[in-house]
Amino acid sequence: SSPTRRSSDLGELHLEILIDRLKREFNVECNQGIPQVNYKEAITQPIEHREVFKKQTGGHGKFADITFRIEPGDDDVAGLQFINEVKGGSVPRDFIPSVEKGFKGAMRNGPLAGFPLDKLKVTLLDGSSHPVDSDQLAFEMAAKIGYRNATKKAHPVLLEPIMAAEVVTPEEYMGDIISDFNRRRGQVEGMESKAGARVIKAKVPLAEKFGYVTVLRSLSSGRATSTMEFSHYDEIPPEISKQLLEKMQGRTLFA
């Protein structure tokens, strides 16, 4: 499900009840597993790169040459920010939209594990073309290949969804619940009193929240309730990112 949807402990409990009913009433066995986290990627440093795409297949070939700068996108702008700074027509005007199209399509796959980039700024600086072998497809391909090669050098990172969690609990269970948040890489942001109970507010990575309802019931003897909703994306700590990428790709990275 989307990380932006607000969820509560009832949702997980309902799912357990439905799975149990499917088994008892309909003899349907269900495969259960941990939900997939919607990770994303981002680059953290600007890089200038030149990409020359050249292909000879007999008859007319393919040729495109672009020099560009990629850098992290502005915080308040989603998607691709494409800036054309080519002067003197070194890249023909008709091919500029193809370069933009190539970068926009390439953003669907990040350099680390294939997760999308939400933001990217690309400035086309220069390039060259061939009077016969250059066409729109060649410049689109140059952009896609250039993106792949440049993002690898721009210190890419994994991003994970962070949830705003709220737990309402009797005061005697506060210490155990806060300790559990800390074990889940959570950051407690505030506590307040509400109708004789205590309310704990925290930011917690979604990846650490699966199965939380069962744990919370155990910690509070079933007396605490929780809700959470999507807050933002944030960079995964390097060591956890390394472990995650090794698990995804089945090989050791960052050797």
C-alpha positions in Angstrom: 0.0 0.0 0.0 1.0 3.6 -0.4 3.1 5.0 2.5 1.0 8.1 2.5 -2.1 6.3 3.7 -2.8 6.7 7.4 -2.9 3.3 9.2 -3.6 2.1 12.7 -3.3 -1.1 14.8 -6.8 -2.2 13.7 -5.6 -2.5 10.1 -3.0 -5.2 11.0 -5.4 -7.0 13.4 -8.1 -7.1 10.7 -5.6 -8.6 8.3 -4.8 -11.4 10.8 -8.5 -12.1 11.3 -9.2 -12.2 7.6 -6.3 -14.6 7.0 -7.6 -16.9 9.8 -11.1 -16.8 8.3 -9.8 -17.8 4.9 -8.1 -20.8 6.4 -11.0 -21.9 8.6 -14.0 -21.2 6.5 -12.7 -21.6 2.9 -9.6 -23.8 3.3 -7.5 -21.2 1.5 -3.8 -21.1 2.5 -2.2 -17.7 2.3 1.4 -16.8 1.8 2.3 -14.2 4.3 5.4 -12.0 4.1 6.8 -8.6 5.0 5.4 -5.8 2.8 7.8 -4.2 0.4 9.1 -0.7 1.3 8.9 1.9 -1.4 12.6 3.0 -1.4 13.9 5.8 -3.6 17.3 7.0 -4.7 19.0 10.4 -4.9 22.4 11.8 -5.9 24.2 14.0 -3.4 27.0 15.8 -5.4 27.1 17.6 -8.8 29.0 16.0 -11.6 29.9 17.2 -15.1 30.0 14.4 -17.7 30.5 14.0 -21.4 28.7 11.2 -23.2 29.4 10.3 -26.9 26.9 7.8 -28.3 28.2 6.2 -31.6 26.8 3.2 -33.4 27.6 2.0 -36.8 25.3 -0.6 -38.3 26.0 -0.3 -42.0 24.5 2.6 -44.0 23.6 5.4 -41.7 24.9 5.1 -38.2 23.9 6.8 -34.9 25.8 9.7 -33.4 25.2 12.1 -30.5 27.6 14.0 -28.2 26.5 15.8 -25.1 28.2 17.5 -22.2 26.0 18.1 -19.1 26.0 18.7 -15.4 23.8 16.7 -13.0 23.1 17.7 -9.5 20.5 17.2 -6.7 17.1 18.7 -7.5 15.9 21.7 -5.6 13.8 20.8 -2.5 10.7 22.5 -3.7 10.7 21.1 -7.3 9.7 17.5 -8.1 10.8 15.6 -11.1 13.4 16.7 -13.6 14.7 20.3 -13.8 16.1 20.5 -17.3 18.2 23.6 -18.2 19.5 24.2 -21.7 22.7 26.3 -21.7 23.9 25.2 -25.2 25.2 28.2 -27.2 25.9 28.5 -30.9 23.8 25.6 -32.0 26.4 22.9 -31.2 23.4 20.7 -30.3 20.7 21.4 -32.9 17.5 22.8 -31.4 15.4 19.9 -32.7 17.4 17.5 -30.6 17.2 19.3 -27.2 13.7 17.9 -26.3 15.1 14.4 -27.0 17.9 14.9 -24.5 15.3 16.0 -21.9 13.1 13.0 -22.7 16.1 10.7 -22.2 16.9 12.0 -18.8 13.3 12.0 -17.7 12.8 8.4 -18.7 16.1 7.3 -17.1 15.1 8.7 -13.7 12.8 5.7 -13.2 15.9 3.6 -12.5 18.5 4.7 -10.0 22.2 3.6 -10.1 22.2 1.7 -6.8 19.3 -0.7 -7.0 17.0 0.5 -9.7 14.7 2.6 -7.4 13.4 5.9 -8.9 14.9 9.3 -8.4 12.2 11.8 -7.4 14.3 14.9 -8.1 17.2 15.7 -10.5 18.6 18.9 -12.0 20.3 18.5 -15.4 22.0 21.4 -17.3 22.9 20.7 -20.9 26.2 22.6 -21.5 27.5 21.6 -24.9 27.7 18.9 -27.5 28.0 18.1 -31.1 26.2 16.4 -33.9 26.8 14.7 -37.3 24.9 16.0 -40.3 23.8 12.5 -41.4 24.1 10.1 -38.4 22.5 12.4 -35.7 18.8 12.1 -35.0 16.4 12.4 -32.0 16.8 8.8 -31.0 20.6 9.1 -30.9 20.4 12.1 -28.5 17.8 10.4 -26.3 20.1 7.3 -26.0 23.1 9.6 -25.2 21.1 11.1 -22.4 20.0 7.7 -21.0 23.5 6.3 -21.1 25.0 9.5 -19.8 22.6 9.5 -16.9 23.6 5.9 -16.0 27.3 6.7 -16.1 27.1 10.1 -14.4 24.8 9.2 -11.5 27.2 6.4 -10.4 29.9 9.1 -9.8 27.5 11.6 -8.1 27.5 9.7 -4.7 24.1 8.2 -4.9 22.2 7.2 -1.8 19.1 5.2 -0.8 16.1 7.0 0.6 13.5 5.4 2.8 10.0 6.5 3.9 9.8 7.9 7.4 6.5 7.6 9.3 5.0 10.0 11.8 3.9 7.6 14.6 1.7 8.3 17.6 1.2 6.0 20.5 -1.4 6.5 23.3 -0.5 4.5 26.4 -0.9 4.4 30.1 2.1 6.0 31.8 3.6 2.9 33.2 4.4 1.5 29.8 6.1 4.7 28.5 9.7 3.6 29.2 9.4 0.3 27.4 7.7 1.9 24.4 10.3 4.7 24.1 13.1 2.1 24.3 11.4 0.1 21.6 11.3 3.2 19.4 15.0 3.7 19.9 15.7 0.1 18.8 13.7 0.8 15.6 15.9 3.8 14.7 13.0 6.1 15.8 13.3 9.6 17.1 10.9 10.6 19.9 9.8 14.1 19.2 7.4 14.9 22.0 5.1 13.6 24.8 1.9 15.0 26.1 -1.0 14.0 28.4 -4.4 13.3 26.9 -7.5 12.1 28.8 -5.5 10.4 31.6 -3.0 8.7 29.2 0.3 9.7 27.7 0.8 10.4 24.0 4.2 9.7 22.5 5.0 11.2 19.0 7.9 9.9 17.0 9.4 9.6 13.6 10.2 6.0 12.6 11.4 4.4 9.3 8.6 2.4 7.7 11.0 -0.6 7.3 11.2 -0.8 11.1 7.4 -0.7 11.7 6.3 -4.0 10.3 4.8 -6.2 13.0 4.8 -3.3 15.5 1.2 -3.8 16.5 2.0 -7.3 18.0 5.0 -5.9 19.8 3.0 -2.9 21.2 0.3 -5.2 22.5 2.9 -7.2 24.3 4.7 -4.2 25.7 1.5 -2.6 27.0 -0.6 -5.7 27.9 -2.9 -4.6 25.1 -3.7 -1.2 26.6 -1.8 1.0 24.1 -2.9 2.0 20.6 -0.9 3.4 17.7 -1.4 5.3 14.5 1.1 6.3 11.8 1.1 8.3 8.6 3.7 9.1 6.0 6.0 12.1 6.9 8.9 12.3 4.4 11.8 10.5 2.7 15.2 10.5 4.3 18.7 9.1 3.6 19.3 5.6 5.0 22.3 5.4 7.3 25.4 4.1 5.4 25.8 0.8 7.3 22.1 -0.1 6.9 22.1 0.9 3.3 25.1 -1.3 2.7 23.4 -4.3 4.2 20.2 -3.6 2.3 22.0 -3.4 -1.0 24.0 -6.5 -0.4 20.7 -8.4 0.3 19.0 -7.0 -2.8 21.9 -7.6 -5.2 23.2 -10.8 -3.6 26.8 -9.6 -3.6 29.2 -7.5 -1.6 29.3 -3.8 -2.4 31.6 -1.0 -1.5 34.6 -3.3 -1.4 
